[in-house]
Amino acid sequence: MAATELKAVYLITGADRPKIQRALRRLRDRIGDDATELRTAHETSGDDAVAACNSLGLLGGGGRLVIVEDVDRWKAADTKSIAAYLASPAPDTVLALVASELKKDSALAKACAKVGDLLVYDVPKRRMADWVAKQFGERGVSVDAEAARLLIEVVGEDPEELASEVDKIATWSGGEPVGTREIELLAAGCAEVPGYELTDAWGRRDLPGALGACQTLLERSGDPVSRTVPMLIGLLVAHVGRVRDCQVFAAEGLTAREAASRLKRHPFYVEKLYAQARNYGPDELRDAVVRLAELDHAVKGGSRLTVDLELERALVEITRPRETAAA
């Protein structure tokens, strides 16, 4: 299909990076990789993008494609240059501008909409699990709802990272259905320190589980213990802090979904925080924060014990079952 059938400009924006990449791939397939120039707004101004379009247009020989990523960082002067160019764009040249987040009423979006298309590919946060299930479905694999939510908790809400994990797990499954067990086995290593097993065990007041998860994480990280232990402390401090927040929200009468909106977290994750908050009293959570602060001091030179032993001692104190916890 000839490039003359395409618009002069496409502004592509949104959080669904896999879909954005597919849109760019379709443009490149229609115009040709040899006739495509890929740039980034970190190094390319609006004037530079215009110059690239005009110079390519002068070369002739069929359609040309100029892709500029991260244009949401452009300033007013860059937008002005693009708007002026679009008043008389180079023939047989397509300009594709890519932004992570750009409002439809922005000056750049309005300028592009006059002569081209605005393509918005977003993933609704409240339907992220449905999006994950759809990604598996497109690869011929079924996944249950709990497994989809768990994948989001482990990987995070970045669609590109989620799609990469879906590719990996779907390939491994060979077309067989995927459940939480497969997610636990295959997705746990996608983060630098996949700590949900540790925080879940702490939340259940499962001391053997917490100690076992801690040991697994230390062995799995690939970094020296002196570096991994502070990372795990930071993980615990952040998690205990969120559980305390949820305990306060619950006392105020907020539901888990309402708290999820405040915390800007997935509702499935916040529901888990609410459950963990019910396992600890306010004084216990406050004491846990204090104990973790003492642990941080200990591993930074405040103790002669090894850092992993200090971590285990702190875990015993903040995780032990309620019936043996200090009054």
Residue, then its C-alpha position, 0 to 999 in steps of 0.5 A: m500500500a502506497a504511503t500516499e494513502l496514509k495521513a501526513v502525521y499520526l500522534i500516538t499516545g497512551a500507556d498501552r505500549p504493546k499496542i503502540q508498538r503494533a501501530l508503529r509496526r504497521l506503519r513500518d510494514r507499509i512504508g518499509d524499514d529502509a525508509t524509516e528514521l527513528r528519533t527521540a525527543h530527548e535528542t530531537s527538537g521540533d525543528d529537527a523533526v521538520a528538517a528530517c521530514n523535509s530532507l527525506g521528502l527531497l530524496g524521492g523514491g517512494g514513501r518515507l516515515v519519521i518516528v519521534e518518541d517521547v514528544d510529551r517532553w517537547k516545549a511550546a517552540d517545538t509544537k509551533s514548528i510542527a504545526a507550521y510544518l503540518a500546514s504544508p507537509a512534505p509529500d509521501t512523508v509520514l510523521a509519527l509522534v509518540a507520547s506516553e501521556l498527552k491530552k487531546d486538547s493539547a496544542l500538539a494534539k490539536a495541530c496533528a488532528k487537523v491533518g492526521d490522526l490521534l491514536v490513544y491506546d490506554v489501559p484502564k487501571r480498573r480493568m488491568a486484569d481483564w487486559v492481562a487475560k486478553q493478552f493471554g487469550e491473543r496467544g491462545v492461552s486461558v488464565d483465571a482472574e486470580a492469576a491475572r491479578l497476581l501477575i499484576e501484583v508481581v510485575g506492576e502495572d507497566p503494560e510493556e513489562l506485563a506483555s513481556e511476562v505474558d509472552k514468556i509464560a504463554t510460551w512456557s505453557g504450550g497452550e495449557p491454562v495458566g493459574t496462580r501456581e504458574i505465575e508464582l513459578l515463572a513471574a517471581g523472578c521478573a523484579e530485581v527483588p520479588g518480595y511479595e512472598l516475604t511480605d505475604a508471609w509477614g502479613r499472615r504472621d507466618l514466621p516459618g514462611a517469612l524466614g523461608a522467603c527471606q532465605t530464598l530472596l537472598e539466594r535468588s538476588g544474585d547480589p551480595v548479601s550486604r546489598t540485598v539486605p538493605m533492599l529487603i529492609g526497604l521493601l518491608v518498611a514500605h509494605v508495613g507503612r502501606v498496611r498502617d495506612c490501610q488500617v487508618f483508612a479502615a478505621e475512617g470507614l473507607t472500603a478497600r476500593e476507596a483506599a486503592s483510589r487514594l493509594k493509586r494502587h490496584p484494588f486487588y493489592v489493597e484488598k490484601l493490605y486490608a486483610q493483613a491490617r486486620n492481623y496486627g494491632p496499631d501498636e504492633l504496626r508502630d513497633a514494627v516500624v521502630r524495629l525496622a528502623e533499628l534494623d536499618h541502623a544495625v546493618k549500616g554499622g550499628s551491629r557486629l552481627t552479620v546483616d543477614l542474621e540481623l534481618e532474621r532476628a528482626l523478622v522473628e520479632i515483627t512476624r511471630p504469631r499473635e499468641t506469642a507476641a509481646a503484650 
